[in-house]
Amino acid sequence: YNISSKLILYLFNYNQNICEMVFMIQKEVAQKFDYNLPKMNKYKFLTKIVTNFTKCFDVSPKVFIPKPKVHSTVVKFKFNKKKYNLEKAFIFSNMIFKNVRKKIYNNIKFKINNELANKRVNQLTIDELLTIYNFF
């Protein structure tokens, strides 16, 4: 479970060869990728750009022998067919999520809407973040 985030992000690079991916991952990791939940982060942003994310179901630790100390979730990533620049998305996400406590205008160096510029990254919705990304 400890490499699941890195593995999923790595597999985003192979979106031309893969249609969809289904994983059983730790519940907390699934929440990191679920862009429908509040508190935006790098993983949610990249997932929204590249895939349609679906949380399928939770798996109790009781079904495993020996019982793990964590809950699991089965998730599905279905790759978008539209063209996108994954390298640009990675650069943007690293830049904007570098200092999440700072306001947007301190993290980026280009002109955007003043209302959005005065927010912090974790206060943005996914749609607001995509608006900023489109100016990048």
N, C-alpha and C positions, 0 to 999 in steps of 0.2 A: 504493500500500500504506500510505502514512503516515496516511491518514484512515480506515482500515477500522474501527478500534475505535469512533471517534466515530459513524461512519455506522451501524454495527450497533446501538449503543445508541439512536441516534435512531429507527431503524426499529422498535425495541421498542414505541414509542409508538403504532404503527399496527397493533397485533396484532389489532384487530377487522376490518381490511381484508385482512390477509395471513395465509395459512395456514402457509406455510413459506418459508424463505429458504435459498438455496444460494450460497455464496461460495467463491472461491479467494482465500485470504489467506496472508500470510507465516506460516511454521510457528510462530514464536514467538508471534504474535498468536493463533493457534489454541490454543496451550497456555494462554494467558491466559484463554480462555473455557471451557476443558475442566474442568468441575467434578469430574470423576472423578480428576483428578490432585491430589496433595497441595499444600499451601501455598495456603490460601484467599485470595482477593482480591475486590475489588468486582465485577469482570467475571464471575467464576465464580458469585458469589452471585446477581447479577441474571439471569444466564443460567438458573440453576436455578429461580428463581421463575417466569420467563416462558416458557421453552422446554424442549423435550427436545433436547439437543445431541448431534450425532453427527459424529465425525470420519470422513469417507468414505475418503480416500486421500491420500497424499503425491504431489507433483509435483516431479520433478527439474528443476534449472535447465537441464539439457542439452536439454530439449525446446523451449526458446525461442531465438529469434535476435533480438537478441544475448542471450547468457547473462546472467541476473541474478546478483547475488552472494548471493542468498538462496534458500532452499528454500521451496516453497509447499505448502499443504495445502487440500484441498477439504473444506468443512464444511457441515453442514445444521443449521438451527435450525427446529424444528417447534413452533409456538406451542401452548401448553396451552389447553384449552377451559375450564378452571376460572376462576372470577372471582378477580381479585387486584387490589390497589391499587398500581399501578405508581409513583405519586407517593410513597406511603409507603415502598416498597421503595428508591427512589432516596434519600430522606431518611435512612432507616436505614443504607444502605450508606455514604453520605457521612459519617455520624456515627461509625459503628463502625470504618471503615477510615481515619479521619483520622490516627490515631496508632497504627500497627500494632505498634510496640514496647512500647506501654503495655498494662497488663492491662485486661481487659474492664471491671472496675468503675471504672476511670478514664475510660473512653470513653463510658459510658452512665450515665444518672441514674435508673434504675429497678431494682427488686429482681429478682434472678434467683438461680438455684442457685449456692451458694458455690463449688462445684467448677468450674463454668464461668466464674464471675467472676474466678477466680484464673489463668485462662489468657490468653495473648495471642491476638489475632485470627488470626494465621497458624498457630497451633497447633490451631485448631478444625477439626473435620470439617464437611462441609456439613450434616449432620443436626443437629449441635450448634448451628451458626449459625442454622438454621431454627427451632430451639427458642427461642433468644434472640429471634429476629424475631417469633415468635408472642406473646411477652410485650410487645412494643413497641406 
